[in-house]
Amino acid sequence: MTDATLPAAPASRRDSLIWSALRSRNFVVGTIITLVFVLAALVSFVWTPYDATLQDIPNKLKGPSWAHWLGTDHFGRDVLSMIMVGARTSIAVALVAVGIGAAIGTPLGLAAAARRGSLLDEIIMRANDLVFAFPALLIAILITAVFGPGAVNAIIAIGIFNIPVFARLSRGAALSLWQREFVMAARVSGKGAVRISAEHILPNILNTLVVQATIQFSLGILAEASLAYVGLGAQPPTPSWGKMLSDAQTMIGLAPHVALAPGLAIVLTVLGVNLMGDGLRDILDPQTRRSRA
């Protein structure tokens, strides 16, 4: 093999990943569903059919029509506009919360793996167990009791709950790599634990972290909706899918569309993200790709 042929390998790998992605039905369907809601959230920054906070009492609880595709709620607000703005709220909260969990939890897990069996490892893992003992909803209640309800506090609560998830995952994945030959060679060459974790461990567990991030993202959307449902998420007049469900629970018999719209939005978004994550796992797993080749 000549030097001229060496650069072709990365391009070949990229082509293989792209082809695997196109062949993965779960990834394609999940990505399409997810992109629909992401685009709706992005479009809501510049346009919605109506002002999502505008009340029109004479037209309250109207069913779907050409004027209001998904009908109106008990204040006469356009449900489609509220769904679009609610998508922005749910996606932003879940995305930032997952980012917080990954940004803090991954370095903690790598540090614990690099110092496995030490006091640092024990402290990090016991702290993770402590956080796991408190569900995100309970953490949100504790935070809002001090600082008050709101989207920012929901982000903090969900983000705190995500930290031990990424810490445990990165630690477990990193532990299996610290005994590998390429890591031992890096240690022999004089590299420290931090440099080895950054240059050799993290790139090799990144695929696993990405797949886990999609799972936590879907759980983050559910958590945000749950917090908003009990009044601990985004506060009125900001639309939120969970708050819309909470307001509509007493009107299901009278105007079922008011509850069905946000409920379906939550279900479809979570389904889309989960399908995309399942497809990503298949695409990024070499054994799965070989078995399907």
Summary of the structure (lengths in Angstrom):
residues: 293
radius of gyration: 22.9
end to end distance: 25.2
largest distance: 77.3
contacts: 1002
relative contact order: 0.16
helix: 74%
strand: 1%
